[in-house]
Amino acid sequence: MTTTAEDLGQLSFDELGTPLRETTFVVVDLETTGGRPGEDAITEIGAVKVRGGEVLGEFATLVNPRRGIPPEIVRLTGITEAMVYTAPPIDEVLPAFLEFAAGAVVVAHNAPFDTGFLRAACSEHGYAWPKPAVLCTVRLARRVLSRDEAPSCRLSALAQLFQTETTPNHRALDDARATVDVLHGLLERLGPVGVQSLEELFDYLPDVTPAQRRKRTLAAHLPSEPGVYMFRGPSEEVLYVGTATDLRRRVRQYFTSSESRGRIKEMVALAVRVDAVVCAHSLEAEVRELRLLTAHKPQYNRKSRNQQGGWWVTLTDEAFPRLSIVRRPRDGALGPFRSRQGAETAATALSDATGLRTCSMRIPTQGANATPCALAELGRCRAPCAGRQDVADYGHAPAAVRDLIAGRALTPFDKLAAQLEELALAERFEEAAIRRDRLADLVRAVDRSQRLAALAALPELVAARPDGAGGWEFSVVRHGRLASAGVARRGVRPMPVVDALVASAETVVPGEGPLRGAPAEETGVVLRWLNRPGTRLVYCDTPWSEPAKSAAGWRTWVDRAVAGRATYAGLN
């Protein structure tokens, strides 16, 4: 019986892949307010892009965490609240960093920490995590160096061992520069053992079972094109759906030690086939991924299984309307919210600002004789349930809500800001902080709802982005949905391509609600693509505009207010 390289878990000639000297690495380091992604926040990002031992560029910025920095963190990093007060928040920094790191292998010392914060920030602010190959220099050092040579794999210890030009000092860019030298020192140790390519590097790291290696053949038929891939199980069920800029390279990473997630390793063990759909560009891939997730609900994907989900805040249809939390939106609804709690918080803020009743009693047009509730005694409700307010007088409250959502007036924001100021002057700082955060969440919700609704209202829009190689990527959008996508490579006349895409685009019949029936998550993905720098509007059959009194005018207030969170906390 002949033993093959595949049996030994070795890479075939076709799989040797990208030589390390031709691989672009982005070495990143973060400083944060603590160690819990999703709870703590980033205060500084430093990154260095290198290839073949040459530095191609650097990225460095302080980040406003929109919260206080613990004293022990200040002592460790030297980053104070005053230093980050005027720095951009993470939602403004992320697009620039993701563009800087696009297409590169992300390297970090203790990579799960840094990538965990970056993934959490992307999730919180609606950016797609690009799922890059990730290399951890701690893991690599433990594989390459002996205990005698390196008793500790802390960055400071490895920097001393490899005599780095920059001494790590718990500042992001300096630590990233030191990690670059550590990375190069570790890679030099791998040359004599035959590790020459990126794939061999990941295969060299531990925790790769022979069965996992043997399944590399599942990626053999995939093209090196952007698109969507689907892992299928023994009964043809879809186990996992993902996107990639290079399908073949991305899927291969599942069969190396670069994939360390236990849940995904379990999925790979079950998989018997990988199917792929080649896409024109990244937007088409993201949209197809969302649609496939909704269609198949794969058990190993944790997010976006139900795009039609979400919660909406809407006025009830009765003589004395109140706010109701619903699943199915109607015209004039606010949302969508990812959780019922978020919708309830927005409804509470709107009720406080407008005087809407919060009880669930159905009150007839002529009023009722019910006993007023505690809110009426506190002056927070004018008790229409007790006949103290007629329909005409009460009508100003629901009208204010409708005008705010439609972008005709911002009166509720003004009233909530005035209440916040009164609480602060009265030194009721804890309650003021709660009210401030509630108002900030409401502004963001109304702003997002208005922007999504404005896009969903457009019957047809065609946009283009440079593909980075002298050509163009095109998207045809109808009522917030991607109806067609294509490219015109360098040297190809673009307008005939646009005409063909429009002619072959999916027919979209608008539905009910603010988003005309479009899934909110898909409309959000399309909107982010359209808002990226460099995108151009080719054609729009009706004017694309947001309301004159949109919540966008309050974004600056939100940034200032949230940046002052530490002030309120410190005065409690």
VENCOR-V851419 format. One record per residue. N is the residue number from 1. SS is DSSP state (alpha for helix, beta for strand, coil for the rest). PSI is psi in degrees with one decimal (* if undefined). NEAR is the number of other ideal C-beta (glycine too) atoms within 10 Angstrom. Layout:
# VENCOR-V851419
N,SS,PSI,NEAR  N,SS,PSI,NEAR
This chain:
# VENCOR-V851419
1,coil,131.4,4  2,coil,132.6,4  3,coil,126.3,7  4,coil,164.9,9  5,coil,-32.6,11  6,coil,-38.4,14  7,coil,-33.7,12  8,coil,-3.2,9  9,coil,18.7,16  10,coil,155.4,12  11,coil,136.9,18  12,coil,170.4,12  13,alpha,-38.6,6  14,alpha,-22.8,7  15,alpha,3.2,20  16,coil,-31.0,13  17,coil,-147.4,20  18,coil,122.2,16  19,beta,144.9,12  20,alpha,-34.0,20  21,alpha,-16.9,11  22,alpha,3.2,11  23,coil,134.2,19  24,beta,124.2,15  25,beta,139.1,25  26,beta,110.0,24  27,beta,120.1,30  28,beta,149.3,28  29,beta,141.5,28  30,beta,148.9,22  31,beta,141.8,24  32,beta,175.3,22  33,coil,-4.3,21  34,coil,-163.7,14  35,coil,18.9,11  36,coil,102.0,12  37,beta,137.5,21  38,coil,-23.7,12  39,coil,-49.0,10  40,beta,172.7,18  41,coil,158.8,24  42,beta,136.5,27  43,beta,-17.3,26  44,beta,141.3,24  45,beta,131.3,27  46,beta,136.5,22  47,beta,147.0,28  48,beta,128.9,25  49,beta,124.9,19  50,beta,151.4,20  51,beta,129.6,15  52,coil,31.2,12  53,coil,-0.5,10  54,beta,135.2,7  55,beta,121.5,12  56,beta,-23.5,14  57,beta,164.9,10  58,beta,151.7,16  59,beta,126.0,20  60,beta,133.5,16  61,beta,144.1,18  62,beta,155.3,21  63,coil,131.3,26  64,beta,113.4,22  65,coil,-7.0,26  66,coil,33.1,20  67,coil,171.3,18  68,coil,155.0,17  69,coil,120.3,23  70,coil,146.4,12  71,alpha,-38.4,9  72,alpha,-30.7,9  73,alpha,-38.5,20  74,alpha,-43.4,16  75,alpha,-36.2,9  76,alpha,-46.4,12  77,alpha,-24.1,20  78,coil,4.4,12  79,coil,117.8,23  80,coil,166.7,13  81,alpha,-32.9,17  82,alpha,-34.8,8  83,alpha,-35.8,16  84,alpha,-2.8,23  85,coil,-41.9,13  86,coil,4.5,9  87,coil,155.0,18  88,coil,148.0,15  89,beta,167.3,20  90,alpha,-32.3,25  91,alpha,-20.3,16  92,alpha,-25.7,14  93,alpha,-36.0,21  94,alpha,-48.6,21  95,alpha,-41.0,15  96,alpha,-41.4,14  97,alpha,-42.5,21  98,alpha,-36.5,16  99,alpha,-40.0,13  100,alpha,-38.4,17  101,alpha,0.4,21  102,coil,131.6,14  103,coil,-0.4,12  104,coil,161.7,21  105,beta,125.2,20  106,beta,127.6,20  107,beta,137.9,27  108,beta,153.6,25  109,coil,113.9,27  110,coil,62.0,16  111,alpha,-37.4,20  112,alpha,-32.5,16  113,alpha,-53.6,17  114,alpha,-46.6,25  115,alpha,-29.6,19  116,alpha,-43.9,16  117,alpha,-40.2,22  118,alpha,-41.8,26  119,alpha,-41.7,16  120,alpha,-40.0,19  121,alpha,-41.3,24  122,alpha,-44.4,17  123,alpha,-42.5,14  124,alpha,-35.9,14  125,alpha,12.1,15  126,coil,20.9,14  127,coil,142.9,19  128,coil,125.9,17  129,coil,122.8,13  130,coil,-1.9,17  131,coil,55.5,13  132,coil,163.3,21  133,coil,135.4,21  134,beta,131.3,19  135,beta,126.7,23  136,beta,120.2,22  137,alpha,-20.8,23  138,alpha,-48.2,18  139,alpha,-41.2,20  140,alpha,-40.7,23  141,alpha,-40.9,25  142,alpha,-25.8,15  143,alpha,-34.5,14  144,alpha,-39.6,20  145,coil,146.9,17  146,coil,162.3,8  147,coil,-36.8,9  148,coil,-38.8,6  149,coil,-36.4,10  150,coil,81.8,17  151,coil,-31.2,10  152,coil,140.7,12  153,coil,20.7,19  154,coil,151.2,15  155,alpha,-39.9,21  156,alpha,-38.0,15  157,alpha,-43.4,15  158,alpha,-33.2,25  159,alpha,-39.1,22  160,alpha,-39.4,14  161,alpha,-43.5,16  162,coil,4.2,18  163,coil,57.7,8  164,coil,151.2,21  165,coil,-32.1,10  166,coil,133.1,17  167,coil,124.3,12  168,coil,139.0,22  169,coil,22.9,12  170,coil,28.5,17  171,coil,139.2,19  172,alpha,-50.6,26  173,alpha,-42.5,18  174,alpha,-41.1,17  175,alpha,-36.0,27  176,alpha,-41.3,27  177,alpha,-41.9,25  178,alpha,-38.3,25  179,alpha,-32.0,27  180,alpha,-47.3,24  181,alpha,-37.4,18  182,alpha,-43.8,26  183,alpha,-47.8,23  184,alpha,-37.6,15  185,alpha,-39.1,19  186,alpha,-39.3,19  187,alpha,-33.8,18  188,alpha,-32.7,12  189,alpha,-20.1,15  190,alpha,-21.2,17  191,alpha,-50.0,10  192,coil,-19.5,7  193,coil,10.3,10  194,coil,12.5,9  195,coil,105.5,19  196,coil,-16.2,16  197,beta,166.1,19  198,alpha,-41.8,24  199,alpha,-39.6,23  200,alpha,-34.2,21  201,alpha,-48.9,24  202,alpha,-34.1,22  203,alpha,-23.5,22  204,alpha,-27.6,17  205,coil,158.1,19  206,coil,-177.9,8  207,coil,30.1,11  208,coil,115.8,18  209,coil,154.7,13  210,alpha,-37.8,10  211,alpha,-38.2,11  212,alpha,-41.1,18  213,alpha,-42.6,19  214,alpha,-26.3,13  215,alpha,2.8,19  216,alpha,-24.2,20  217,alpha,-19.9,13  218,alpha,-20.1,20  219,alpha,-1.7,20  220,coil,-33.1,13  221,coil,-4.5,12  222,coil,143.2,21  223,coil,161.0,11  224,coil,62.6,11  225,coil,160.9,16  226,coil,150.8,18  227,beta,-159.8,24  228,beta,138.5,24  229,beta,151.4,24  230,beta,120.5,19  231,beta,129.3,24  232,beta,144.5,19  233,coil,-174.2,17  234,coil,-21.4,10  235,coil,23.8,6  236,coil,6.6,9  237,coil,147.3,12  238,beta,118.7,19  239,beta,-36.5,23  240,beta,142.5,23  241,beta,136.7,24  242,beta,170.6,22  243,beta,159.6,24  244,beta,147.8,24  245,coil,-22.5,19  246,coil,101.5,15  247,alpha,-45.7,26  248,alpha,-45.2,19  249,alpha,-43.2,17  250,alpha,-45.6,22  251,alpha,-35.3,22  252,alpha,-30.3,26  253,alpha,-22.5,19  254,coil,-16.5,24  255,coil,17.8,26  256,coil,176.6,23  257,coil,-4.2,20  258,coil,-19.1,23  259,coil,106.4,20  260,coil,-1.8,15  261,coil,122.8,12  262,alpha,-39.1,8  263,alpha,-40.4,10  264,alpha,-34.1,16  265,alpha,-39.1,15  266,alpha,-40.7,12  267,alpha,-43.9,20  268,alpha,-38.3,22  269,alpha,-31.1,11  270,alpha,-24.8,15  271,coil,142.2,20  272,coil,-12.7,13  273,beta,152.4,13  274,beta,118.7,23  275,beta,156.1,14  276,beta,150.5,19  277,beta,114.9,16  278,beta,134.4,13  279,coil,158.6,23  280,coil,-39.4,19  281,coil,-176.4,20  282,alpha,-36.2,22  283,alpha,-44.5,25  284,alpha,-39.7,24  285,alpha,-44.3,25  286,alpha,-41.8,21  287,alpha,-42.8,23  288,alpha,-37.0,18  289,alpha,-46.5,24  290,alpha,-42.3,23  291,alpha,-38.3,18  292,alpha,-36.6,21  293,alpha,-42.6,22  294,alpha,-38.1,17  295,alpha,-41.4,11  296,alpha,-21.9,17  297,coil,57.3,13  298,coil,137.6,21  299,coil,-19.5,15  300,coil,0.8,19  301,coil,132.1,18  302,coil,-13.1,8  303,coil,163.4,9  304,coil,29.4,19  305,coil,-24.6,16  306,coil,91.3,12  307,coil,-27.3,18  308,coil,-1.0,13  309,coil,-169.4,14  310,coil,165.5,19  311,beta,146.9,22  312,beta,149.5,23  313,beta,124.1,27  314,beta,156.9,24  315,beta,138.1,21  316,coil,156.7,14  317,coil,87.5,8  318,coil,174.8,12  319,coil,-40.3,16  320,coil,82.3,24  321,coil,149.5,20  322,coil,172.5,19  323,beta,137.4,23  324,beta,146.4,15  325,beta,119.9,17  326,beta,164.6,15  327,coil,-37.4,12  328,coil,117.3,10  329,coil,154.1,23  330,coil,168.2,13  331,coil,135.6,11  332,coil,3.5,16  333,coil,157.0,22  334,beta,130.4,27  335,beta,-164.2,27  336,beta,157.2,28  337,beta,144.4,23  338,coil,-25.2,13  339,coil,155.4,10  340,alpha,-34.4,12  341,alpha,-41.2,11  342,alpha,-39.8,19  343,alpha,-39.9,24  344,alpha,-37.5,15  345,alpha,-43.5,18  346,alpha,-41.3,25  347,alpha,-38.9,23  348,alpha,-44.2,14  349,alpha,-42.4,23  350,alpha,-39.9,24  351,alpha,-41.9,20  352,alpha,-36.9,19  353,alpha,-26.1,23  354,alpha,-17.4,20  355,coil,14.0,18  356,coil,143.3,20  357,coil,152.2,24  358,coil,-4.1,14  359,coil,160.8,17  360,coil,5.5,8  361,coil,139.1,12  362,coil,115.4,12  363,coil,127.3,22  364,coil,165.0,10  365,coil,-36.8,9  366,coil,4.7,9  367,coil,-179.9,19  368,coil,176.7,15  369,coil,31.3,7  370,coil,159.3,14  371,coil,127.2,9  372,coil,146.4,16  373,coil,180.0,17  374,alpha,-32.2,8  375,alpha,-34.9,15  376,alpha,-40.3,19  377,alpha,-29.6,10  378,coil,-2.1,8  379,coil,15.8,7  380,coil,1.7,14  381,coil,139.2,22  382,coil,13.2,17  383,coil,60.4,19  384,alpha,-22.3,24  385,alpha,-22.3,22  386,alpha,11.0,17  387,coil,13.7,14  388,coil,-5.6,14  389,coil,129.1,21  390,coil,176.3,14  391,alpha,-42.8,14  392,alpha,-43.3,7  393,alpha,-41.1,12  394,alpha,-25.8,21  395,alpha,-20.4,14  396,alpha,-30.4,11  397,alpha,-55.2,23  398,alpha,-30.8,20  399,alpha,-38.1,16  400,alpha,-37.8,21  401,alpha,-46.4,24  402,alpha,-42.9,13  403,alpha,-37.3,17  404,alpha,-48.6,24  405,alpha,-37.7,25  406,alpha,-9.6,16  407,coil,27.2,20  408,coil,-20.4,15  409,coil,155.5,16  410,coil,21.7,19  411,alpha,-43.0,17  412,alpha,-36.9,24  413,alpha,-44.3,21  414,alpha,-42.5,12  415,alpha,-41.3,16  416,alpha,-37.6,22  417,alpha,-37.0,19  418,alpha,-40.4,11  419,alpha,-40.1,17  420,alpha,-42.5,19  421,alpha,-40.6,11  422,alpha,-41.8,12  423,alpha,-39.4,19  424,alpha,-41.9,19  425,alpha,-30.1,9  426,coil,3.4,10  427,coil,32.4,10  428,coil,68.7,14  429,alpha,-34.8,17  430,alpha,-46.1,13  431,alpha,-35.8,14  432,alpha,-40.1,21  433,alpha,-39.7,21  434,alpha,-44.4,14  435,alpha,-38.6,20  436,alpha,-46.0,23  437,alpha,-35.6,16  438,alpha,-42.2,17  439,alpha,-41.5,24  440,alpha,-42.5,22  441,alpha,-39.1,17  442,alpha,-42.8,27  443,alpha,-45.5,23  444,alpha,-41.9,17  445,alpha,-45.4,23  446,alpha,-41.4,24  447,alpha,-48.9,18  448,alpha,-42.7,19  449,alpha,-42.1,25  450,alpha,-40.5,22  451,alpha,-40.5,18  452,alpha,-42.3,21  453,alpha,-37.2,25  454,alpha,-39.3,18  455,alpha,-42.4,24  456,alpha,-21.3,24  457,coil,-15.0,16  458,coil,121.9,18  459,coil,-37.7,13  460,coil,136.4,16  461,beta,137.9,22  462,beta,127.2,22  463,beta,158.4,20  464,beta,147.2,21  465,beta,143.1,20  466,beta,140.0,12  467,coil,2.3,16  468,coil,-3.5,10  469,coil,23.9,9  470,coil,1.0,11  471,coil,-167.0,17  472,beta,144.2,21  473,beta,132.6,21  474,beta,146.5,25  475,beta,131.8,26  476,beta,120.6,24  477,beta,129.6,28  478,beta,119.1,24  479,coil,48.0,21  480,coil,-1.3,27  481,beta,145.8,23  482,beta,115.3,25  483,beta,-21.9,19  484,beta,151.5,20  485,beta,146.4,21  486,beta,178.6,19  487,beta,152.1,20  488,beta,104.6,20  489,coil,166.6,12  490,coil,130.4,9  491,coil,-10.4,7  492,coil,132.3,12  493,coil,125.5,8  494,alpha,-38.3,16  495,alpha,-38.8,9  496,alpha,-33.7,10  497,alpha,-43.3,18  498,alpha,-45.1,20  499,alpha,-40.9,11  500,alpha,-39.6,13  501,alpha,-41.2,20  502,alpha,-42.5,17  503,alpha,-31.7,9  504,alpha,5.3,11  505,coil,152.5,20  506,coil,138.5,10  507,coil,125.9,6  508,coil,116.0,19  509,coil,117.9,8  510,coil,142.2,16  511,coil,-158.6,12  512,coil,167.1,12  513,coil,170.6,21  514,coil,-31.2,28  515,coil,12.3,26  516,coil,31.1,22  517,coil,-3.7,17  518,coil,143.9,27  519,coil,131.7,22  520,alpha,-38.5,25  521,alpha,-39.7,23  522,alpha,-43.9,20  523,alpha,-37.5,25  524,alpha,-40.8,21  525,alpha,-44.1,22  526,alpha,-43.0,24  527,alpha,-41.6,19  528,alpha,-39.5,16  529,alpha,-42.0,22  530,alpha,-31.8,18  531,alpha,-5.2,11  532,coil,143.2,14  533,coil,136.7,8  534,coil,-14.9,9  535,coil,137.0,16  536,beta,144.3,11  537,beta,117.5,11  538,beta,-43.6,17  539,beta,141.5,12  540,beta,120.5,14  541,coil,-19.2,11  542,coil,155.7,10  543,coil,133.3,6  544,coil,109.4,13  545,coil,156.5,11  546,coil,162.5,15  547,coil,152.4,17  548,coil,-37.2,9  549,coil,51.4,17  550,coil,163.2,19  551,alpha,-9.2,24  552,alpha,-29.7,15  553,alpha,-14.7,13  554,alpha,3.3,21  555,alpha,-40.6,14  556,alpha,-40.7,9  557,alpha,-42.7,14  558,alpha,-45.6,20  559,alpha,-43.2,17  560,alpha,-42.8,11  561,alpha,-44.7,20  562,alpha,-32.6,18  563,alpha,-23.5,19  564,coil,10.9,15  565,alpha,-39.7,17  566,alpha,-31.2,15  567,alpha,-47.1,13  568,alpha,-44.6,20  569,alpha,-36.5,13  570,alpha,-20.8,10  571,alpha,-4.7,12  572,coil,*,10
